[in-house]
Amino acid sequence: MTAGAGVLLLLLALPGALRAHDADLTARETCKAGFSEEDYTALISPNVLEGEKLLKVEFSSCLGTKGTQYETNSLDFKVGTDGTVFATRELQIPSEQVAFTVTARDRQTAKQWDALVRLLVAQTAAPHSGHRKGQMSVVLAPSQPPRDMLLPWAQPQSSRGLRRQKRDWVIPPINVPENSRGPFPQQLVRIRSDKDNDIPIRYSITGVGADQPPMEVFSIDSMSGRMYVTRPMDREERASYHLRAHAVDMNGNKVENPIDLYIYVIDMNDNRPDFLNQVYNGSVDEGSKPGTYVMTVTANDADDATTANGMVRYRIVTQTPQSPSQNMFTINSETGDIVTVAAGLDREKVQQYTVIVQATDMEGNLNYGLSNTATAIITVTDVNDNPPEFTTSTFSGEVPENRVETVVANLTVMDRDQPHSPNWNAVYRIISGDPSGHFSVRTDPVTNEGLVTVVKAPLASGIQMSFQSTAGVTISVTDINEAPYFPSNHKLIRLEEGVPAGTALTTFSAVDPDRFMQQAVRYSKLADPASWLRINTTNGQITTAAVLDRESLYTKNNVYEATFLAADNGIPPASGTGTLQIYLIDINDNAPELLPKEAQICEKPGLNAINITAADADVDPNIGPYVFELPFVPAAVRKNWTITRLNGDYAQLSLRILYLEAGVYDVPVIVTDSGNPPLSNMSVIKVKVCPCDEHGDCTTVGAVAAAGLGTGAIVAILICIVILLTMVLLFVVWMKRREKERHTKQLLIDPEDDVRDNILKYDEEGGGEEDQDYDLSQLQQPEAMEHVLSKAPGVRRVDERPVGAEPQYPVRPVVPHPGDIGDFINEGLRAADNDPTAPPYDSLLVFDYEGSGSTAGSVSSLNSSSSGDQDYDYLNDWGPRFKKLADMYGGGEED
């Protein structure tokens, strides 16, 4: 608690303390110790739950309630320190009433007082049951069917005389569980006066939670008398409420006396045990006997300590290292005291133990209770159980004469006790060989060596020396550069994941064995798989370079390892490595994910249901038990679906309504883990709703319909497929017809005609009807060739042989090589392509116009002869282009 908070509490408590002091002075003058009533009566249900509060007895000892102890003569009921009577176990009361005695004992004076408690079992009142006017009934409305319990109110005293009223009826307390999920407002009870049959009655409630802060926790329907709770209750915020119910007529006149309503908030296990410290440090001497006390760990639970929800039990989860036994310590499950359970604690072997302690409520039930862990670091302290031992049996040294305060020799010892502790410091003394006391031995506080020093100078010149003197032997030791080493290798540290970058973790420093050489050690990283760490090059301080994540792939069994290098600047340089192990404590940084993502269910409830669970990357206690619930928005989700809890890790999703149309539905589900603080995640599960057979399996038609395709959609798809196939068929027919028309337009040759024996005849010479617009001058044969030669290029008759040099065609050898034939053909083809004199002349041929000026003679003199003695040998003189005709017509008689 901060100082500011302490001052605030003091200021708030001071006026109350002054008033209490004045009231205490007045009360002591008139106080009389005892119960407020000789006996108490309460109306209860036949079924009583464990821990259910039934009524409250009031006792005054004139000295306060701190020294009062309550007892009962019944094993089924007990009384709390505040006088509240509650059941110790779940009861079913068959009789009409239960009676027992409550005893209040003053611890200081040993006096005791008794009171009788009667618990009447409520019975269901028949309709129109006769009861006298002036009574009001309370109808309980939570889970079971309402029952009218007639609770008579205090009646006015008779005018004939005074009558002592012993007691009123006590209304049983109303129990409301905390953390209710609603819906709100939720009806608790119904208050009713039997006078509402005669006159209209208006009801109201007053008290803390109604018209006093916290306001409007409870409300009442003024006409029907139905009382509601408007929001979830929190027992840790307020455990009980005391209200008064009023009944008045429409003019505001009191019809009934006010009645008291006690509302108790039933505790739920919604708080984990919380350790006062996350890390506890303790120590124990080495060699301690079993049963030696080490330390105490304490965890508090905010839940009700009188129920199992707040009863914490402890256990040891792990012990590191597990040497010489894996169970070196045990813990008292109720008090948290850690003691040794085995012998063999040896500081020289194990200097420190790390023990993980788990605290679990519900009296340690791991299946239902909530847990939390803390770390207990137990240091084994040193005791003087190891004597010093000389490293050798003989030491030698020398000293010049007349020299005092000179170190002659260094005596080295080995002591396995803790260095630089009183158990490690050696004390030297000379037991023989120096009767005159010429030497003394003092201890080096740093190295624990014995320094043999001359305190007198007996070896002066001229003094006769004893025969018992010994010769000194000087041993020179050549030093070499030894590599630095890490004293704690591997070094293990523990911390929570998620620490921010730049956080200092530890100092991982190395020791250079060369103490007498002035060498500097520099540090660097050798292996850091996730690049989470950085090291100071001079002092070895380790800091984080990024956020450490326990769920990373680089962590193995919650441990992240990094290797560092320590190198000196000696000649030659030497280096050593050290491994740092970081044990990452899990925090709740991962929300659960719903599984499965897709499922199938019948369209009618009762046939089957969907088992759902959750996956969480965290570990216990930041995982299950999970809470599965449907969101309020959209409203159709809770209207159509419902979730039933199976256990801490599984739940069932099923239909709430009697029928749901087949299809695919996205059902959002909110999953909350049990971390501190808890994390929630809304996941969507795709549910395929389909018609099912008698075995609960989807039918084939139902599977198609569930895919989102109804009968109309299927018919529409089939029509589209038919239309598409028809269009493809029409397109193929059209292409076939077009191809046929294209072929009919081509030139048709009579199969009987042979191009080798016939000359093809064409319909017309020259251009067709579309080529009537042309220059006739181009068809006139000029009188001389000079006119042709003088024309510009392109303005000439294009059916004449161009005037110019003819290309030279390659000469084929007489007997060509078979491999040269292809080359010869290709060369001839290239030459023909580039020959401008070879027909066609790359233009449209224009035929002569037989008219005036033509050099050609008349063809009218040509006639045909049928004698058959025509000579065609002249065709051989026309060149190679007429070779085919010469072969066909010339030399026919020889053939």
Residue, then its C-alpha position, 0 to 999 in steps of 0.5 A: m500500500t502506498a503512503g498516499a493510500g495510507v493517509l487516505l484510509l486514516l482520514l476516512a477512518l478518523p471521523g468514524a473512530l471518534r464517533a465510535h469512541d463516543a458511542d463506546l463510552t455510552a454503550r459501556e454504561t448500559c451494555k448487557a452481554g448476550f444474544s439479541e434474541e433468545d431464539y431465532t427462526a428462519l424459513i429455508s428451502p428443503n434443499v440446502l447447498e454447501g456454504e449456503k447462508l441461512l440467517k445471521v445471529e446478533f451477539s453483543s459482548c460489550l467489548g466488540t466481536k473480536g474475542t467472541q467464538y461461536e459454536t453449534n451442537s450440530l455437525d451440519f451447521k456452523v456460525g461464522t465470525d460475523g454471526t452468519v449461520f451456514a451449512t457445512r455440507e449439502l443437505q436435504i431436509p425431509s422434516e418440517q423444521v431443524a433446531f440446534t443451539v448456537t453458543a457464543r463464548d468469550r475467549q477472555t472471560a470464558k463466559q458463554w451464552d446460548a441461543l436456539v435456532r429453528l429452521l422451518v422448511a418452506q411448503t408450497a401454499a395452495p391457491h386461495s389458502g386462507h391467511r389473515k389480512g396484513q400478510m405479505s408473501v415472497v415468491l422465489a423466482p430463480s431456477q426452480p418453480p416459484r413457491d408462495m411462502l406466507l411470511p406474517w408481519a408484525q401485527p399491531q398490539s391489541s388494544r385490550g392490553l400489552r402483549r410481548q412479541k417474542r420475535d418476527w418471522v425471518i425471511p430466508p436470505i436470497n442467494v445470487p451467484e456472482n458473475s452471472r451471464g444474464p440476461f439482465p434484468q434477472q428476476l430474483v423474488r416477487i413480493r406480494s401483499d394479500k391486500d392487493n386483492d382489495i386495493p392497488i398496492r405499490y411496492s418499492i425497495t430501499g437500501v444499499g444497492a437500490d437507492q444507496p450507492p452502488m445505485e440501481v443494482f436491484s430494481i422492483d416492478s412497483m405494480s407486480g412486486r417482481m424484484y430484479v438484479t440488473r447486472p452481474m454481481d461480484r462477491e469480492e466487491r460486496a458479499s451481501y446486501h440488506l434491503r427493505a421492501h415497502a408496500v403502500d397504496m396509491n396515495g402513499n399510505k403504508v399498507e404493510n410494515p417494511i420487511d428485511l431482505y438479505i441478499y448473499v452473493i454466492d462465491m464462484n471460483d473466479n480468482r487464481p491464487d496470487f503469490l505475495n512474491q514471484v520469486y522467494n529466496g531462502s537458504v539452508d546449511e549444507g549437511s542439514k538433517p531431513g525436516t530442517y525448515v528452509m522458507t515459507v511461500t504464501a499465496n492468497d485467494a480473493d475467493d471465499a476462504t470458507t469454501a473450497n474456492g478460496m482454500v489454497r494448497y501447495r505442491i512442488v512441481t520441479q526441482t533443479p538440479q535433481s542432485p543428489s535426489q530429485n526430492m530434496f525438499t517438500i512443502n506443507s500443502e496448507t502452510g507453504d512451509i518448505v523443509t528438507v526431506a532428504a540428506g546429502l546437501d553439499r555446497e561443494k557439489v550444488q550451491q543453489y536449488t531452483v524449486i517451482v511451487q504451485a498453488t491451487d485452490m479448490e483444496g488442491n484439485l488440479n481438475y477444477g482448481l485454478s493454479n499459479t506458480a512461483t519460484a523458490i531459490i534455495t541457496v546452500t550455505d557453507v559450513n566449515d566441513n573441509p580442512p585446508e590441505f597443502t598442495t605439496s609436502t615440501f616448499s623451498g625458498e631463499v633470502p639474502e643475509n641481513r634482510v628482514e620483512t622479506v617473503v621467503a616462500n609462499l605456502t599454497v593450500m587448497d580449501r574446498d569451502q566457500p572462498h573468502s569466507p571465515n570457513w575458507n581463511a587459513v591460519y598458519r603457525i610454525i610448529s617446529g624448526d624455528p625455536s628462535g622465532h626468526f620467521s613468521v607466517r601470515t595469510d594472504p587475504v586474497t589468495n589464502e597463501g601462507l607468506v613465510t617472512v623473516v622477522k629477525a636478521p640472524l644471518a649477519s656476517g661473522i655469525q657462526m651458522s648452524f649445521q641445521s641450515t638448509a639450502g634454498v632451491t629456487i624454482s622458476v615457473t614460466d607463465i603461458n597465456e591461459a584462456p578466460y573461462f566462465p565460472s558458471n557455465h552453463k548459467l541459467i536465469r529465469l524471467e517472464e517472456g515479453v520483456p521489452a528490448g533494452t532490459a538488463l538480464t544479467t552479467f555473464s563475465a569471465v575470469d582470466p586465470d592469468r592474474f599477474m598479467q595485465q590483460a583485458v577481456r572482451y566479450s562477443k556473441l558466438a551464437d544467438p539464434a533469434s538475435w534477441l540478446r546483446i552483450n557489453t564488450t567490456n563488462g559482459q552485461i547481457t541486455t535484450a535486443a528484442v522481445l523474448d517469446r516463449e512460443s518461438l521456434y528457437t526455444k526448446n522446453n521453454v529454454y533459450e540458449a545463447t553462446f558468448l565468447a570471451a577473448d583476452n589480448g595476450i600473445p597469442p590471444a586466447s578465448g573461452t566460451g560460455t552458454l547462457q540459458i534463459y528459462l522463459i516463464d509463460i505469460n498469457d499472450n496468445a488468444p485461443e483458437l477455435l477448433p474445428k473450422e468446419a463442421q456438419i450438422c443435421e437440420k433438426p436438433g437432437l440427431n447430432a451435435i458438433n464437439i468444439t475445442a480450442a488450441d492455445a499456444d500458451v501453457d498451463p495455467n494460461i490455457g484451459p479451462y476455456v469458456f465458449e459462448l455465443p455473441f449477442v450480435p447478431a441476434a440470430v446466432r443466439k436464436n438459432w444456436t446454443i453451446t453446452r459445456l462438456n468439460g474445461d476443454y470441450a463444448q458442444l454446438s447444437l441447434r436451439i430451434l426445431y428446424l433450420e434450413a439447409g445451407v452453410y452458416d458462419v457461426p461466430v464463437i467467443v473463446t476465452d482462456s483461463g489466463n491472468p488476465p484472460l484473453s478472448n478470441m472470436s472465431v467463425i466455424k462454418v457449419k453445413v446444415c443438411p437433411c439427414d437420414e435415420h442414422g444422422d448422416c447427410t443425404t446426397v440431396g441434402a449435401v448438395a442443398a447444404a452447399g448453398l444450391g436449392t432446387g431452383a438454383i440446380v434447374a437454372i444451372l442445367i438450363c444454362i448448360v443446355i443453352l451453352l451446348t446449343m450455342v457451341l453446336l450452332f457455331v460448329v455448324w456455321m463454321k462447317r458451312r462457311e468452309k464448304e462455301r469457301h471450297t465451292k468458290q475455288l477453281l474446279i478442275d475436271p478430273e479427266d484433264d491432265v495438266r501435262d497434256n492440256i493447256l488451261k484456258y481462262d475466260e478473259e484476257g486482262g482485267g475483269e470488269e472492276d479494272q476498266d479504268y486504266d491508261l490505254s497508252q501503256l498498251q501501245q507498242p512503241e515504234a522504237m526501243e529508245h522511247v522505252l529506254s528513256k522512260a523513268p524507272g517504273v513507267r514502262r511495260v512490265d510484261e517485257r524483259p527488263v533491260g539489264a545485266e543478268p545474274q550469274y547462276p552457279v555452275r553445277p559440277v558434272v558429278p556432284h557430291p551427294g552432300d553438295i546437292g542441298d547447297f547447290i539448290n539453296e544457292g540457285l534459289r537465292a539467285a532466282d529470288n534476286d533475279p529481276t529478269a525472271p518472270p513474274y516481274d513482281s507486278l501485274l501482267v498487262f497484255d497488249y492492246e491489238g490495235s493501231g500501232s501494234t507490231a504483231g501481225s494479224v492472227s486471222s491467217l492462222n488456221s488449224s490442220s488436221s493432217g497430223d504432219q505438224d513439225y514441232d522440233y522448233l520448240n527445242d530452239w526456244g530454250p529451256r522454258f519450252k523443254k516440256l512442250a518439246d518433249m511432249y510434241g517433238g519426236g512423237e513418232e519415235d515414241 
